[in-house]
């Protein structure tokens, strides 16, 4: 697993340092970004067949992607494609 240890000064006035790890294995790479886009396009089509719209948005501060599924003025929000697939199965979509 690709993990890097960084030191960040704590907000306290003592000047102590806190260690934290960043998991770079979960960050998208150029090779799997295309697969993710294809997966989202497929999910959008499957939701459309059931009368729902799927939209994605990316937060500016950290780049996290969130998903919104809407129908008849009601929306549900998701943070992973696994949750999207579970909801699609719940509404009658085949996964």
LUMLOTOR-984640 format. One record per residue: residue number from 0; x, y, z of N, C-alpha, C in turn. Coordinates in Angstrom, 2 decimals. Layout:
! residues N
(NUM,(X,Y,Z),(X,Y,Z),(X,Y,Z)),
...
This chain:
! residues 95
(0,(0.85,-1.17,0.00),(0.00,0.00,0.00),(0.89,1.23,0.00)),
(1,(0.58,2.19,-0.82),(1.36,3.41,-0.91),(0.90,4.40,0.16)),
(2,(1.67,4.55,1.20),(1.33,5.50,2.24),(2.55,6.36,2.53)),
(3,(2.29,7.64,2.67),(3.34,8.58,2.99),(3.02,9.22,4.33)),
(4,(4.02,9.33,5.16),(3.83,9.98,6.45),(4.25,11.43,6.32)),
(5,(3.35,12.32,6.68),(3.62,13.75,6.65),(3.55,14.28,8.07)),
(6,(4.24,15.34,8.33),(4.14,15.99,9.63),(3.41,17.30,9.46)),
(7,(2.50,17.53,10.35),(1.72,18.76,10.31),(1.72,19.36,11.71)),
(8,(2.00,20.63,11.78),(2.04,21.27,13.09),(0.64,21.31,13.66)),
(9,(0.50,20.91,14.89),(-0.80,20.91,15.54),(-1.24,22.35,15.79)),
(10,(-2.55,22.57,15.92),(-3.03,23.93,16.12),(-2.67,24.50,17.49)),
(11,(-2.22,23.66,18.38),(-1.84,24.14,19.71),(-0.60,25.01,19.65)),
(12,(-0.36,25.75,20.70),(0.79,26.66,20.74),(2.05,25.97,21.21)),
(13,(2.00,24.66,21.44),(3.16,23.95,21.96),(4.18,23.65,20.88)),
(14,(3.81,23.75,19.60),(4.74,23.48,18.53),(4.98,22.00,18.29)),
(15,(4.17,21.14,18.88),(4.32,19.71,18.68),(3.82,19.33,17.29)),
(16,(4.35,18.22,16.80),(3.96,17.75,15.47),(3.13,16.48,15.59)),
(17,(2.15,16.38,14.69),(1.29,15.19,14.66),(1.55,14.46,13.35)),
(18,(1.66,13.16,13.41),(1.85,12.35,12.21),(0.48,11.94,11.66)),
(19,(0.37,11.96,10.35),(-0.82,11.42,9.72),(-0.40,10.78,8.42)),
(20,(-1.20,9.81,7.95),(-0.86,9.08,6.74),(-1.87,9.39,5.65)),
(21,(-1.39,9.50,4.42),(-2.23,9.70,3.27),(-2.18,8.43,2.44)),
(22,(-3.33,7.86,2.15),(-3.40,6.65,1.36),(-3.48,7.03,-0.11)),
(23,(-2.35,6.95,-0.82),(-2.33,7.32,-2.23),(-2.88,6.22,-3.12)),
(24,(-3.10,5.01,-2.59),(-3.64,3.92,-3.39),(-5.09,4.19,-3.79)),
(25,(-5.81,5.02,-3.03),(-7.22,5.28,-3.32),(-7.41,6.43,-4.31)),
(26,(-6.33,7.13,-4.66),(-6.45,8.23,-5.59),(-6.55,7.71,-7.01)),
(27,(-7.41,8.33,-7.86),(-7.55,7.85,-9.22),(-6.28,8.06,-10.03)),
(28,(-5.96,7.10,-10.87),(-4.83,7.21,-11.77),(-5.35,7.38,-13.19)),
(29,(-4.48,7.72,-14.11),(-4.90,7.94,-15.49),(-5.50,6.68,-16.09)),
(30,(-4.97,5.51,-15.72),(-5.47,4.27,-16.32),(-6.84,3.86,-15.79)),
(31,(-7.13,4.11,-14.50),(-8.44,3.70,-14.01),(-9.47,4.82,-14.06)),
(32,(-9.06,6.05,-14.40),(-10.01,7.14,-14.53),(-10.98,6.88,-15.66)),
(33,(-10.50,6.34,-16.78),(-11.37,5.99,-17.90),(-12.39,4.94,-17.51)),
(34,(-11.96,3.96,-16.70),(-12.89,2.92,-16.24),(-13.96,3.50,-15.34)),
(35,(-13.59,4.44,-14.49),(-14.55,5.07,-13.60),(-15.58,5.86,-14.41)),
(36,(-15.11,6.59,-15.43),(-16.02,7.36,-16.27),(-16.99,6.45,-17.01)),
(37,(-16.51,5.32,-17.48),(-17.38,4.35,-18.17),(-18.41,3.79,-17.20)),
(38,(-17.97,3.50,-15.99),(-18.88,2.95,-14.98),(-19.98,3.96,-14.65)),
(39,(-19.63,5.23,-14.52),(-20.62,6.27,-14.23),(-21.58,6.43,-15.39)),
(40,(-21.07,6.41,-16.62),(-21.95,6.52,-17.80),(-22.92,5.36,-17.87)),
(41,(-22.47,4.17,-17.54),(-23.34,3.00,-17.52),(-24.41,3.14,-16.44)),
(42,(-24.01,3.59,-15.25),(-24.98,3.80,-14.17),(-25.99,4.88,-14.54)),
(43,(-25.55,5.95,-15.21),(-26.48,7.00,-15.64),(-27.52,6.43,-16.59)),
(44,(-27.12,5.57,-17.51),(-28.06,4.96,-18.45),(-29.02,4.02,-17.73)),
(45,(-28.52,3.25,-16.78),(-29.38,2.32,-16.05),(-30.39,3.06,-15.18)),
(46,(-29.96,4.16,-14.54),(-30.90,4.96,-13.77),(-31.94,5.60,-14.68)),
(47,(-31.52,6.05,-15.86),(-32.45,6.68,-16.80),(-33.54,5.69,-17.23)),
(48,(-33.19,4.43,-17.38),(-34.19,3.42,-17.73),(-35.26,3.27,-16.66)),
(49,(-34.95,3.68,-15.45),(-35.91,3.60,-14.33),(-36.44,4.97,-13.94)),
(50,(-36.26,5.97,-14.82),(-36.84,7.28,-14.60),(-36.08,8.19,-13.65)),
(51,(-34.85,7.87,-13.35),(-34.02,8.66,-12.45),(-32.90,9.33,-13.23)),
(52,(-32.40,10.44,-12.70),(-31.21,11.06,-13.27),(-30.07,10.93,-12.27)),
(53,(-28.89,10.69,-12.78),(-27.68,10.59,-11.96),(-26.75,11.70,-12.38)),
(54,(-26.37,12.53,-11.41),(-25.43,13.61,-11.66),(-24.26,13.47,-10.71)),
(55,(-23.09,13.88,-11.18),(-21.91,13.87,-10.33),(-21.46,15.31,-10.08)),
(56,(-20.85,15.52,-8.95),(-20.26,16.83,-8.64),(-18.96,16.59,-7.88)),
(57,(-18.03,17.51,-8.06),(-16.72,17.41,-7.42),(-16.52,18.62,-6.53)),
(58,(-16.19,18.36,-5.27),(-15.94,19.45,-4.34),(-14.64,20.13,-4.70)),
(59,(-14.63,21.45,-4.66),(-13.45,22.22,-5.05),(-12.31,22.09,-4.06)),
(60,(-12.61,21.97,-2.78),(-11.54,22.01,-1.79),(-10.71,20.73,-1.73)),
(61,(-11.35,19.56,-1.90),(-10.58,18.32,-1.79),(-10.75,17.37,-2.97)),
(62,(-11.59,17.71,-3.94),(-11.76,16.88,-5.12),(-12.64,15.66,-4.94)),
(63,(-13.29,15.54,-3.80),(-14.16,14.39,-3.55),(-15.38,14.45,-4.46)),
(64,(-15.72,13.31,-5.05),(-16.87,13.21,-5.95),(-18.08,12.75,-5.16)),
(65,(-19.21,13.42,-5.37),(-20.48,12.99,-4.79),(-21.47,12.76,-5.92)),
(66,(-22.44,11.93,-5.67),(-23.42,11.54,-6.68),(-24.82,11.88,-6.20)),
(67,(-25.64,12.39,-7.11),(-27.02,12.74,-6.78),(-27.94,12.01,-7.74)),
(68,(-28.89,11.25,-7.18),(-29.90,10.56,-7.98),(-31.23,11.25,-7.69)),
(69,(-31.91,11.69,-8.76),(-33.15,12.46,-8.60),(-34.28,11.85,-9.40)),
(70,(-35.48,12.04,-8.89),(-36.71,11.66,-9.58),(-37.86,12.39,-8.92)),
(71,(-38.71,13.02,-9.74),(-39.91,13.71,-9.29),(-39.59,14.75,-8.20)),
(72,(-38.52,15.47,-8.37),(-38.17,16.54,-7.44),(-37.57,16.08,-6.12)),
(73,(-37.31,14.79,-5.99),(-36.68,14.27,-4.77),(-35.30,13.75,-5.12)),
(74,(-34.34,13.98,-4.24),(-32.96,13.58,-4.51),(-32.40,12.76,-3.37)),
(75,(-31.49,11.88,-3.73),(-30.71,11.11,-2.76),(-29.25,11.31,-3.09)),
(76,(-28.42,11.40,-2.07),(-27.01,11.70,-2.25),(-26.17,10.50,-1.83)),
(77,(-25.12,10.23,-2.61),(-24.25,9.08,-2.36),(-22.80,9.51,-2.49)),
(78,(-21.92,8.76,-1.82),(-20.49,9.09,-1.87),(-19.66,7.99,-2.53)),
(79,(-20.29,6.88,-2.93),(-19.53,5.82,-3.58),(-20.38,5.15,-4.67)),
(80,(-19.69,4.56,-5.64),(-20.40,3.85,-6.69),(-21.04,2.57,-6.16)),
(81,(-20.49,2.02,-5.08),(-21.09,0.83,-4.48),(-22.48,1.15,-3.93)),
(82,(-22.61,2.31,-3.30),(-23.91,2.73,-2.80),(-24.89,3.00,-3.94)),
(83,(-24.37,3.56,-5.05),(-25.22,3.78,-6.22),(-25.75,2.46,-6.77)),
(84,(-24.88,1.47,-6.85),(-25.29,0.16,-7.36),(-26.32,-0.49,-6.44)),
(85,(-26.16,-0.34,-5.15),(-27.13,-0.89,-4.20),(-28.49,-0.21,-4.36)),
(86,(-28.50,1.10,-4.53),(-29.76,1.81,-4.73),(-30.40,1.43,-6.05)),
(87,(-29.60,1.25,-7.09),(-30.14,0.83,-8.38),(-30.80,-0.53,-8.25)),
(88,(-30.18,-1.45,-7.53),(-30.79,-2.75,-7.30),(-32.09,-2.63,-6.50)),
(89,(-32.12,-1.70,-5.57),(-33.30,-1.49,-4.74),(-34.50,-1.01,-5.56)),
(90,(-34.24,-0.20,-6.60),(-35.34,0.33,-7.40),(-35.68,-0.57,-8.59)),
(91,(-35.04,-1.74,-8.65),(-35.38,-2.69,-9.69),(-34.39,-2.83,-10.81)),
(92,(-33.28,-2.13,-10.72),(-32.22,-2.27,-11.74),(-31.43,-3.53,-11.51)),
(93,(-30.88,-4.07,-12.57),(-30.11,-5.29,-12.46),(-28.64,-4.94,-12.35)),
(94,(-27.96,-5.50,-11.37),(-26.52,-5.30,-11.21),(-25.83,-6.61,-11.12)),
